[in-house]
Amino acid sequence: MIRKTVVLILIFLFLFSGFISVASAQNVEAEITKKSFDGENYIIKGHIALSELNPKGQLPEADDVGIAMDVIEENGKFPMLPESMYIRQPEGCETPYTLNGKCLTNEEYYGKNCKTISLWSWSVRRNAWEAGAGTGPNGGFSYDASKVKSQYDADFEIKIPKEYADKTVRIRVDLTHSWGGPFASWPAFSFHHKILYSGTLKDIVSTGPKESPTEVMKKIQNIVINTIKELKNRKNAKDKEKEDKGMHIFPESKTKQIDEKAKEQKEKNEEKIKKIAEKKKLEVIKIKKIDGTEKIKIKVDQKPGVWDKIKYYGSKFTGKVASKIPGVKYVSNKVEDLTTQVSGLDPGKKTQLALGVDPLAASLYNKFNRYEDAEKKYSTIKTVITHTLAKPFSYVLDKLGCSVKQRTASAYEAEYKAVLKRVKDENGQIDVVRRDIKDDGVIIHKWIFNPSTTASNGSKGSFKLPEKRFDYYIELAKKRGELP
């Protein structure tokens, strides 16, 4: 009887305390996929993905997403983004919103010399718990969380008038999550945020990401194609002019002339490629074609240089220093990530340095792996482990984690090479190889250590399926020029 009374008291305190606890499981990811300016508006398109919306022990009610833009004037400050809120605002608090367990002041919540503009909204779900509601064996309420969808995604498009072009802005995605179910007097709330852009608005279009080697190669290919077309058109025009004058066109001289022009243009194109590569500090390599001739191209797989290593280890050092500062040490991993981002270190090169793998394995790991997202969720908790007895345990976990990542990255590379071999063995019949892989459930199935099993276990989303990874390998091989 005493135990039952204690349980009822705890439930009462949860429902009627007025303070809404923070749910840390919800995850909102967002990215900008396209940016443009039409003369009147900055047009921004992107994608939002929500996951883990149904944590254990919750009866989820609703989720809402909004995109807002904070605009600050001179000496202004952006608003601080809350984690939760009070239903009944406590005495002495200027706002009901909280961050790190403390009420935000009006200036903290609304910002200083700042106005916030709502740009886009998405009502994700309502009364979500109903999908899992049922009747228990004794006629009471039962709930099956597996029946409630926990992942959603959507594309968005926002337009921002050019009047804000010179303003310092912050564009953010905000997720409001609530839970409680049919028996709670009030729902509980938590807030989750993702910063899409911060800086001068006009720079969002002009300072996009640098061109990748693949994009550079596409431009070069277009130059070559257009030049060849122009040469053919000129030659045809000259031949037509000669024919009109009654002159005979000799096939031998025509072929010779075209060959000489083609050779001259090839040399010019190769010189352009070398200049672009030198400017962008990219490596140029020679590739032997099927007919025995050679051509040059920019190498896609670039290994880290001295400056890349300086950026990487500098970011690691910054994160380590932050872990020693009271109040900052619990987010030192975020400090390290931010430092890496600001330094401009390429994600592929960061992975190469972190795991000690080659460029191909690093790029495939970054595309497929599930570990990075998972680590972000527990890294702050891991930083709290500072007790002397706990340090060896944390050290072992880090080493084991790195070993798993290395094996996963290597497994992706092994799969990629196996795909190339199997497609070539089947005389380029991609559909046949894909069907066999889908039926087998693996890409490689003759190894004692099966890379395909490791790759599937380490992948996220649909990339857990070998045929989905196969599709990406084929696309990548064509971009790299390893498949026609």
Secondary structure, DSSP 8 states (H G I E B T S, - for coil): -HHHHHHHHHHHHHHHS-B-------EEEEEEEEEEE-SSEEEEEEEEEEE--S-TT--EEEEEEEEEEEEEEEEEE-----SEEBSS--TT-SSSEEETTEE--HHHHH-EEEEEEEEEEEEEESSGGGGGEEE-TTSSEEE-GGGS---EEEEEEEEEEGGGTTSEEEEEEEEEEEE--TT-SS-EEEEEEEEEEEEETTHHHHT-----HHHHHHHHHHHHHHHHHHHHHHHHHHHHHHHHTT----HHHHHHHHHHHHHHHHHHHHHHHHHHHHHTT--EEEEE-TTS-EEEEE-S-----HHHHHHHHHHHHHHHHHTTSTTTGGGHHHHHHHHHHHHT--HHHHHHHHHT--HHHHHHHHHHBSHHHHHHHHHHHHHT--STTTHHHHHHHHHHHHHHHHHHHHHHHHHHHHHHHHHHHTTT-HHHHHHHHHHHS-S--S-SS-HHHHHHHHB-GGGGSHHHHHHHHHHHHHHTTS--
